Amino acid sequence: MEQVFDNFLGNAPWRWLVAGGVAFGILFVLLLLRRLARKQYARLAATPQDEFLELPLHVVSQTTVLFLLIASLFLGLLTLDLPPKAARVMLTLFTIASFWQLGLWATMTLVAALERKQRKTLAVDRAAAGSITIISFMARLTIWALVLLLTLDNLGIQIKPLLAGLGIGGIAVALAAQNILGDLFASLSITLDRPFVLGDSLQVEAFSGTVEYIGIKSTRLRSPDGDQIIMPNSKLLASNIRNLTRATERRVVYTISVAPETQPAQLQKIPGLIRSLIESHSDVRFDRSHFTKITAASFDFEAVYIVTTTEYGRHMDILQDINLRLVGAFEKEGIAFAYPQQRLYLEQQAPVQSQLVSK
């Protein structure tokens, strides 16, 4: 027993103390370096511009304490003469920890780089900015799948039979998660086909809003009332989408009704009057103006014009100006607008005189 204590795993106690001191010293230095990296990154992140060292410092500052501890122990044990089996276990543990730490570093680098690119491209290419989320998810999935495979390989597990088994089990998983996979493939379709991008104004069935986020499973719209509308990507692509942002112009059908007492001479003036009001605006293209319908309660006129801008506020300004000036013109011409009315005609009949017939 005393011999075992004096010579544990083939090394004297003083050598274990030296190895522990080396491991502790390395851990202290690594933790100090991580702290300095975090302080330097916080200083650079506080500035509005992107510094050259900001991304590397951000990645280094995300090093986990568990990896630093395993790395320190591994380096400290290198000072000992360990049995082959123990050395192999420590090497495997350090290798697996390195793979997971590299995966974390790669993920942080990817996310930070894509977020920086998204900020830069949002103003010039909203379509590319919207697809970055999908690219980020696929890249992170690839990184961690590779890390997992490398971990299993270092643990002595045969990967090829496992992949074959996963292929068979993947069919069952795909059937069970077909809704999630449908949303995932729909998000890829949005990324590649780009029916809409961030900032586009959409009308989807009874909903309308501005696209503020395109995710893996859903797309989020901000409604004019301020509510957030969350729609699954598969359902969104299965619906009829109106992308109002990509409209090049706006067609307006303008209808009015005048009272049936309007005189024929006045009726002849109305189409030309409406046309002159429409053509007085520079960003409007006149199409037609006609007397279209005679009903029991009104005479109806219809005009069509195209607003050459898609700005909704400008469209409403033009429509308001036409309405106000038309009311003034009708008042000047003595033309009355039609309004709902009901007339009752009474017919007076001659009194019926009764005659007495005497027998």
C-alpha positions as CSV (number, residue, x, y, z in Angstrom):
1,M,0.0,0.0,0.0
2,E,2.8,2.4,0.9
3,Q,4.6,1.5,-2.3
4,V,1.5,2.3,-4.3
5,F,1.2,5.7,-2.6
6,D,4.9,6.4,-3.2
7,N,4.6,5.6,-6.8
8,F,1.1,6.4,-8.2
9,L,0.7,5.5,-11.9
10,G,4.5,5.2,-12.1
11,N,5.2,8.8,-10.8
12,A,6.5,10.0,-7.5
13,P,4.3,12.3,-5.4
14,W,6.6,15.3,-6.0
15,R,6.1,14.9,-9.7
16,W,2.3,15.0,-9.2
17,L,2.8,18.2,-7.2
18,V,4.8,19.7,-10.1
19,A,2.1,18.6,-12.6
20,G,-0.6,20.2,-10.4
21,G,1.4,23.4,-10.1
22,V,1.9,23.5,-13.8
23,A,-1.8,22.9,-14.5
24,F,-2.8,25.5,-12.0
25,G,-0.4,28.1,-13.4
26,I,-1.6,27.5,-17.0
27,L,-5.2,27.8,-15.9
28,F,-4.5,31.0,-14.1
29,V,-2.8,32.5,-17.1
30,L,-5.5,31.3,-19.5
31,L,-8.3,32.8,-17.3
32,L,-6.3,36.1,-17.1
33,L,-6.0,36.2,-20.8
34,R,-9.7,35.5,-21.3
35,R,-10.6,38.3,-18.8
36,L,-8.3,40.8,-20.7
37,A,-9.9,39.7,-24.0
38,R,-13.3,40.4,-22.6
39,K,-12.4,43.8,-21.3
40,Q,-10.7,44.8,-24.6
41,Y,-13.8,43.5,-26.6
42,A,-16.2,45.5,-24.4
43,R,-14.1,48.7,-25.1
44,L,-14.1,48.1,-28.8
45,A,-17.8,47.1,-28.9
46,A,-18.7,50.5,-27.3
47,T,-17.5,52.3,-30.4
48,P,-19.9,52.7,-33.4
49,Q,-17.4,51.5,-36.0
50,D,-16.3,47.9,-36.5
51,E,-12.7,47.4,-35.4
52,F,-10.4,44.8,-36.9
53,L,-9.7,43.0,-33.6
54,E,-13.3,43.2,-32.4
55,L,-14.4,39.9,-33.9
56,P,-11.4,37.8,-32.8
57,L,-11.6,39.2,-29.3
58,H,-15.3,38.5,-29.2
59,V,-14.7,34.9,-30.2
60,V,-11.8,34.3,-27.7
61,S,-13.8,35.8,-24.9
62,Q,-16.4,33.0,-25.4
63,T,-13.9,30.3,-24.4
64,T,-15.5,28.1,-21.7
65,V,-14.0,27.5,-18.3
66,L,-14.5,23.7,-18.7
67,F,-12.2,23.7,-21.8
68,L,-9.6,25.8,-20.0
69,L,-9.6,23.4,-17.1
70,I,-9.3,20.3,-19.3
71,A,-6.5,21.9,-21.4
72,S,-4.6,22.9,-18.2
73,L,-4.9,19.4,-16.8
74,F,-3.7,17.9,-20.1
75,L,-0.7,20.2,-20.3
76,G,0.1,19.6,-16.7
77,L,-0.1,15.8,-17.1
78,L,2.4,16.0,-20.0
79,T,5.1,16.4,-17.4
80,L,4.4,12.9,-16.1
81,D,5.2,9.5,-17.4
82,L,1.7,8.0,-17.6
83,P,0.8,4.5,-18.6
84,P,-0.3,4.2,-22.3
85,K,-4.0,3.6,-21.4
86,A,-4.2,6.7,-19.1
87,A,-2.4,8.9,-21.6
88,R,-4.7,7.7,-24.3
89,V,-7.8,8.6,-22.1
90,M,-6.5,12.1,-21.4
91,L,-5.6,12.7,-25.0
92,T,-9.1,11.6,-26.1
93,L,-10.7,13.8,-23.4
94,F,-8.6,16.8,-24.5
95,T,-9.4,16.1,-28.2
96,I,-13.1,15.9,-27.7
97,A,-13.1,19.1,-25.6
98,S,-11.1,20.8,-28.3
99,F,-13.6,19.8,-31.0
100,W,-16.5,21.3,-29.0
101,Q,-14.6,24.4,-28.2
102,L,-13.7,24.8,-31.9
103,G,-17.3,24.3,-32.7
104,L,-18.3,27.1,-30.3
105,W,-15.6,29.4,-31.7
106,A,-16.7,28.6,-35.3
107,T,-20.4,29.2,-34.4
108,M,-19.6,32.5,-32.7
109,T,-17.5,33.7,-35.6
110,L,-20.2,32.8,-38.1
111,V,-23.0,34.5,-36.1
112,A,-21.0,37.6,-35.4
113,A,-19.8,37.9,-39.1
114,L,-23.3,37.3,-40.5
115,E,-24.8,39.9,-38.1
116,R,-22.2,42.4,-39.1
117,K,-22.9,41.7,-42.8
118,Q,-26.7,41.9,-42.2
119,R,-26.3,45.4,-40.7
120,K,-24.2,46.5,-43.7
121,T,-26.5,45.0,-46.4
122,L,-29.8,45.9,-44.9
123,A,-29.8,49.4,-46.4
124,V,-28.7,48.2,-49.9
125,D,-30.0,44.7,-50.3
126,R,-32.9,43.7,-48.1
127,A,-33.2,40.4,-49.8
128,A,-29.7,39.3,-48.9
129,A,-30.2,40.6,-45.3
130,G,-33.4,38.4,-45.0
131,S,-31.6,35.3,-46.2
132,I,-28.8,35.6,-43.7
133,T,-30.9,34.0,-40.9
134,I,-31.5,30.9,-43.0
135,I,-27.8,30.7,-44.0
136,S,-26.8,31.0,-40.4
137,F,-29.0,28.1,-39.3
138,M,-27.8,25.8,-42.0
139,A,-24.1,26.6,-41.3
140,R,-24.5,26.1,-37.5
141,L,-26.3,22.8,-38.1
142,T,-23.4,21.7,-40.3
143,I,-20.8,22.7,-37.8
144,W,-22.3,20.9,-34.9
145,A,-23.1,17.8,-36.9
146,L,-19.4,17.7,-37.9
147,V,-18.4,18.1,-34.2
148,L,-20.7,15.3,-33.1
149,L,-19.3,13.0,-35.8
150,L,-15.7,13.7,-34.8
151,T,-16.6,13.2,-31.1
152,L,-18.2,9.8,-31.8
153,D,-15.2,8.8,-34.0
154,N,-12.8,9.6,-31.1
155,L,-14.9,7.6,-28.7
156,G,-14.3,4.6,-31.0
157,I,-17.8,4.4,-32.4
158,Q,-18.1,3.3,-36.0
159,I,-19.7,6.2,-37.9
160,K,-20.7,4.4,-41.1
161,P,-23.1,1.9,-39.5
162,L,-24.5,4.7,-37.4
163,L,-25.1,6.9,-40.5
164,A,-26.9,4.0,-42.1
165,G,-29.1,3.5,-39.1
166,L,-29.8,7.2,-39.0
167,G,-30.8,7.1,-42.6
168,I,-33.5,4.5,-41.8
169,G,-34.6,6.3,-38.6
170,G,-34.5,9.6,-40.4
171,I,-37.5,8.6,-42.5
172,A,-39.6,8.0,-39.4
173,V,-38.4,11.3,-37.9
174,A,-39.2,13.1,-41.1
175,L,-42.8,11.7,-41.1
176,A,-43.3,12.7,-37.5
177,A,-41.9,16.2,-38.0
178,Q,-43.2,16.9,-41.5
179,N,-44.8,20.2,-40.4
180,I,-41.5,21.5,-39.1
181,L,-39.6,20.3,-42.2
182,G,-42.3,21.9,-44.4
183,D,-41.6,25.3,-42.7
184,L,-37.9,24.7,-43.1
185,F,-38.1,24.0,-46.8
186,A,-40.5,26.9,-47.2
187,S,-37.9,29.2,-45.6
188,L,-35.3,27.9,-48.0
189,S,-37.8,28.7,-50.8
190,I,-38.2,32.2,-49.6
191,T,-34.4,32.6,-49.4
192,L,-33.9,31.4,-53.0
193,D,-37.0,32.6,-54.8
194,R,-37.3,35.9,-52.8
195,P,-41.1,36.6,-53.2
196,F,-40.6,39.2,-50.5
197,V,-37.7,40.6,-48.4
198,L,-37.4,42.6,-45.2
199,G,-39.3,45.8,-45.2
200,D,-41.8,44.7,-47.9
201,S,-45.5,45.5,-47.3
202,L,-47.6,42.4,-47.8
203,Q,-51.3,41.5,-47.9
204,V,-51.9,37.9,-47.1
205,E,-55.6,37.0,-47.3
206,A,-57.2,39.0,-44.5
207,F,-53.8,40.1,-43.0
208,S,-51.6,42.9,-44.0
209,G,-48.3,44.3,-42.6
210,T,-44.6,45.0,-43.1
211,V,-42.1,42.1,-43.1
212,E,-39.8,42.6,-40.1
213,Y,-38.3,39.1,-39.7
214,I,-37.9,36.0,-41.8
215,G,-37.1,33.0,-39.7
216,I,-36.6,29.2,-40.0
217,K,-40.2,28.3,-39.1
218,S,-42.2,31.6,-39.4
219,T,-42.2,35.0,-40.9
220,R,-43.3,38.0,-38.7
221,L,-45.3,40.9,-40.1
222,R,-46.0,44.2,-38.3
223,S,-49.6,45.3,-39.0
224,P,-50.6,49.0,-39.4
225,D,-52.2,48.8,-36.0
226,G,-48.9,47.8,-34.4
227,D,-49.7,44.2,-33.8
228,Q,-47.2,41.5,-34.7
229,I,-48.6,38.8,-37.1
230,I,-46.7,35.5,-37.0
231,M,-47.3,33.2,-39.9
232,P,-45.8,29.7,-40.6
233,N,-43.6,29.8,-43.7
234,S,-45.4,26.8,-45.3
235,K,-48.8,28.4,-44.8
236,L,-47.5,31.7,-46.0
237,L,-46.3,30.4,-49.3
238,A,-49.5,28.4,-49.8
239,S,-51.5,31.6,-49.6
240,N,-52.0,34.3,-52.2
241,I,-49.5,37.0,-51.4
242,R,-49.8,40.6,-52.6
243,N,-46.5,42.4,-52.4
244,L,-47.6,46.0,-52.3
245,T,-44.0,47.3,-52.2
246,R,-43.2,46.0,-55.6
247,A,-46.1,47.8,-57.3
248,T,-44.9,50.3,-59.9
249,E,-48.1,52.3,-60.0
250,R,-51.6,52.5,-58.5
251,R,-54.9,52.2,-60.6
252,V,-57.8,54.1,-59.1
253,V,-61.5,53.7,-60.1
254,Y,-63.3,56.9,-59.2
255,T,-67.1,56.7,-59.1
256,I,-69.8,59.4,-58.3
257,S,-73.5,59.5,-58.5
258,V,-75.6,62.6,-59.2
259,A,-79.3,63.3,-58.6
260,P,-81.7,62.1,-61.3
261,E,-83.0,65.7,-61.6
262,T,-79.8,66.8,-63.2
263,Q,-80.3,68.4,-66.5
264,P,-78.9,66.8,-69.8
265,A,-76.7,69.9,-70.4
266,Q,-75.2,69.5,-66.9
267,L,-74.7,65.7,-67.4
268,Q,-72.6,66.4,-70.5
269,K,-70.2,68.6,-68.6
270,I,-69.5,66.1,-65.8
271,P,-67.0,63.7,-67.7
272,G,-64.9,66.6,-68.9
273,L,-65.0,68.3,-65.5
274,I,-63.7,65.1,-63.8
275,R,-61.0,64.7,-66.4
276,S,-59.8,68.2,-66.0
277,L,-59.5,67.7,-62.2
278,I,-57.6,64.5,-62.6
279,E,-55.2,65.8,-65.3
280,S,-54.3,68.8,-63.1
281,H,-51.9,66.6,-61.1
282,S,-48.5,66.0,-62.5
283,D,-48.0,62.4,-61.1
284,V,-51.3,61.1,-62.4
285,R,-52.1,59.5,-65.8
286,F,-55.7,59.9,-67.0
287,D,-57.4,56.9,-68.6
288,R,-61.1,57.5,-69.1
289,S,-64.2,59.2,-67.8
290,H,-67.8,58.2,-68.7
291,F,-71.5,58.4,-67.9
292,T,-71.8,54.7,-67.1
293,K,-75.2,53.9,-65.5
294,I,-78.8,55.1,-65.0
295,T,-80.5,53.8,-62.0
296,A,-83.8,54.5,-60.3
297,A,-82.2,56.9,-57.8
298,S,-79.1,58.3,-59.5
299,F,-77.0,58.9,-62.6
300,D,-73.6,57.2,-62.2
301,F,-70.2,58.3,-63.6
302,E,-67.0,56.4,-63.6
303,A,-63.4,57.6,-64.2
304,V,-60.2,55.7,-64.1
305,Y,-56.7,57.1,-63.6
306,I,-53.3,55.8,-62.6
307,V,-51.1,57.3,-59.9
308,T,-47.5,56.9,-61.0
309,T,-46.2,56.5,-57.4
310,T,-46.9,53.7,-55.0
311,E,-46.9,56.0,-52.0
312,Y,-50.3,55.5,-50.3
313,G,-50.2,59.0,-48.7
314,R,-49.7,60.7,-52.1
315,H,-52.6,58.7,-53.5
316,M,-54.9,59.9,-50.7
317,D,-53.8,63.5,-51.2
318,I,-54.7,63.4,-54.8
319,L,-58.1,61.7,-54.1
320,Q,-58.9,64.3,-51.4
321,D,-58.0,67.2,-53.8
322,I,-60.2,65.8,-56.5
323,N,-63.1,65.4,-54.1
324,L,-62.9,68.8,-52.6
325,R,-62.6,70.6,-56.0
326,L,-65.4,68.5,-57.4
327,V,-67.8,69.5,-54.6
328,G,-67.0,73.2,-55.3
329,A,-67.4,72.7,-59.1
330,F,-70.8,71.0,-58.6
331,E,-72.0,73.7,-56.3
332,K,-71.0,76.3,-58.9
333,E,-72.8,74.4,-61.7
334,G,-75.9,73.7,-59.5
335,I,-75.4,69.9,-59.7
336,A,-76.5,67.9,-56.7
337,F,-75.0,64.6,-55.6
338,A,-77.4,61.6,-55.3
339,Y,-78.5,60.5,-51.9
340,P,-80.6,57.6,-50.8
341,Q,-84.3,58.6,-51.1
342,Q,-87.7,57.0,-51.4
343,R,-90.6,58.6,-53.1
344,L,-94.3,57.8,-52.5
345,Y,-96.8,58.6,-55.2
346,L,-100.4,59.2,-54.2
347,E,-103.2,58.9,-56.7
348,Q,-106.4,60.7,-55.9
349,Q,-109.6,59.0,-57.1
350,A,-113.1,60.4,-57.6
351,P,-115.5,59.7,-54.8
352,V,-117.8,56.8,-55.4
353,Q,-121.5,57.8,-55.0
354,S,-123.8,55.1,-53.9
355,Q,-127.3,55.0,-55.4
356,L,-130.3,53.5,-53.8
357,V,-132.3,51.3,-56.1
358,S,-135.9,51.2,-55.2
359,K,-137.9,48.3,-56.0
